[in-house]
Amino acid sequence: MLIRWRSQTILSCRFEDDPPVTGTADAPSGPPDHGRAQAWLDRWLSDETHPGRGVAVDPGGSAFQRRVWSLLKDIPRGETASYRWVAETLGVPHGVRAVGAACGANPVALWIPCHRVVGSDGSLRGYRWGLQRKAALLAWESQRSLREGRTLGL
């Protein structure tokens, strides 16, 4: 994973095969906290339901994107929610495509678990880092989930 920092805050986290991020915000300002990021990844890999708590992340984004991303952080590991459920929970029932666009704009991979958002029929829909990776993440999480079988909004 490639992590972009500003001071002690993660701005983006991407997989190595992603195209490079462009723009002036790419340059980090301050030393990255690799130990904290590694500790977070270790917690994520060791089955913690919400390992991102306590790690400073600033993905930027619009007010709507931030609302979507905030809600996604509360979807427990091994569970999924539909784009429709997210839109309805946010009070914008006709905003399913906007929710999908917000998921696609997520710059921090695992910190905001947009891979946990699926179609209303349970099918995998677009994922910024590829459907194969989305399926692998969901399969990995469901095998390790403490609450297997529960799905939100399907």
Secondary structure as UniProt FT lines:
FT   STRAND          2..6
FT   TURN            7..8
FT   STRAND          9..14
FT   TURN            16..17
FT   HELIX           24..26
FT   HELIX           34..45
FT   TURN            46..47
FT   TURN            51..54
FT   HELIX           63..72
FT   TURN            73..74
FT   TURN            77..78
FT   STRAND          81..82
FT   HELIX           83..89
FT   TURN            90..91
FT   TURN            93..94
FT   HELIX           96..104
FT   HELIX           109..111
FT   TURN            112..113
FT   HELIX           114..116
FT   STRAND          117..118
FT   TURN            120..121
FT   TURN            128..129
FT   HELIX           131..144
FT   TURN            148..149
//
